Amino acid sequence: MKRLNVNFLIIFFILLAVAVRVIATYFFLDTRLDNEWGKLAHNLELSGIFGINVAIDDFNAIHKFANPGDIVLPSIFMPPLYAYFIYFIKLLTVDFFDLIKTIIFIQIVLSLVSIYLFFKISRNFEDFNISLLLTSVFSFFPIYIYSSSQISSIILQTCFFLFFLYFLVELLSKKKLLYLICFSIFSGLLILTRGEFFLFYFITIVYFFLYYKKNYKYFFLSIIISLIVISPYLKRNYMIFDKIVLTKSFGYNLLKGNNPDFKVEGSVSYMKNYFENEDFRIKTDNNYELKLDNYYKHKAFKNIQENPKLYLILYFKKVFSFLFFDFDSSYSGYYNFLHIFPKVILSILSFGGALIALRKQSFFQFLSIYYFSNIFLFSIFFILPRYSLILLPVQILLSIQLIKIIFRKIVQLVR
């Protein structure tokens, strides 16, 4: 393909990616910053405390936007990075730009960066035409376009994850210290974006630096660098809660996904009703969220112990919904053809590709391990539609493994 044609194709591709996101923003833009991220950023700006709960009295607190004079309790439920992302944008845009539109604009830019990174990653394994085709699937996948218009950490997480994969691929092929440093920095940023990512980071460095490449120096150096990245927040938590911990929401997430409502996506109404109907006697001090999460954890374990068979069935329903789709989703637009059709097709292809990739030690075997470990871990808790987005790049790369085999079989039959 001539250079001029290639440049024109790339420019057209970028403009089209921007256009569909602008159109999606026009129809689906979040109009209010009233979710947990908005509360965290507001309370941080008002009180200087990273917290979502505001004390009502000595034994009661609620999630709210704090008013001057309110007592904001330090939070450990939520990973901090996206809230700080909103907070710093808010500081920079005061009296100049609309905050929500500025956040969405930056998220669109980040999604374009992600598209470029995905193309660069795929070029390590495929030719230009196949890479462009795969990148088109990634770029124009409906839930990815839609997510750019929402106040959610998923766009930031996807961008960081693709930086993580990009520098990992570059490190494996070129073995430069700079790539290890960048890989480890983005690992730390991902841990600050989603607390559970430390498990997937550990799986990654064990697979590549202990099992695959056996480079112990890289293993320990990567851990040190990533710890440096997350250490300020670990120090903050130790100073406040007297614990070396990043987040503490295991109990809440476990109870939300394992309760008598038996919903794959968890039950917000159960959590709300449970909280209102129970007589909590937890002192509203710095350890309020720690004690509250322990309370939720004990209740969740009690639910599971009282009816283990039903919760085991629910677990496998969650696995199926993450692998393929949820039969009983309450999310608006979930069963829209533009969402469910590409999701099911990609889910089937990626599942087959993941099973194939497991058989041989390679980068794709790692992607398969990453794919299944995400599914099996999150199914312990609950599955939201947006969770599949973080696996989207992995699913596309795995899908092509199955498609290649199918294509080879067809060619052999024709011959």
C-alpha angles and dihedrals in degrees: 000000000000117000093240092053091048093051091047091049092050093047091048090048092052093047091049091049090052093046096054090048093050089050091049089050091053091055104031107025115146104242100191134046093213101125126098092280092056092049093049093050093044094048091047091053094045101042106015088238122117097226143127100192121079119198115242096180138332093298106023134070135164138196106258149130103273123235124214108286095023119130108241113201116219111255130226098163098086131052106246110222102083092046090052088046089058092041094055093045088051091053092049096046101045110141092351112070138018105264099217094046090048091052091048091048091053090047090053089052090049090050089054090051088050091052091052092048092050090053091050092049094048091049088067089066108022139042122258097268096048091044091052091049092050091046090052090055090050095044097047100036102132099231090049092053091046094048092059088068095052133085096242137124091231096093091051090046093049092050093049091046092054090049086051092052094041095054090042091055091046091048093051093050102037104023095214121159091226090063091050090052092049092045090052094046092054089045088058092046090051090052088053089049097047115014095208091060089088086077092054091044090053091048088052098052093042091052097046105028101034106024108024108027099012093217103153093176091060090046095058096035091054091051091050093050094046090048090053089055095051097034097094090059093042088052091049091053093046092050092050105032101023089234133107097229136126102208134356110203102113093112095047093048093045093051093044089056099036111050138109092278088071095205122162090216092048125247119272091177091055091052092047094048093042092052093048096045098046122084100232117195100184116139112240097234131118091291095053095109093044092054092042092053091049088052091053091047093054091048092050093049089049091053092051094045092051094052110015096159095057093046091048089054089048089052092056090046087056091049090052093047091051093045094045122350144311115260092201109035119157094195115119112250094010093125094043107132091234089059106033100042098056090039094055094043093049091044093055094046095045093047090054091044091050092053090050094047092052091070098068132047106246145108088282091054087057091050089052092051090048090049096051095040090056091051096047094045099047091045088068086069120021138303122234122188093245092058089077090062094072088056094047097096090046092048093052093050091047093046093061089059090063094040090055092053092047090049092050091050091051091050091050091051092049091051 
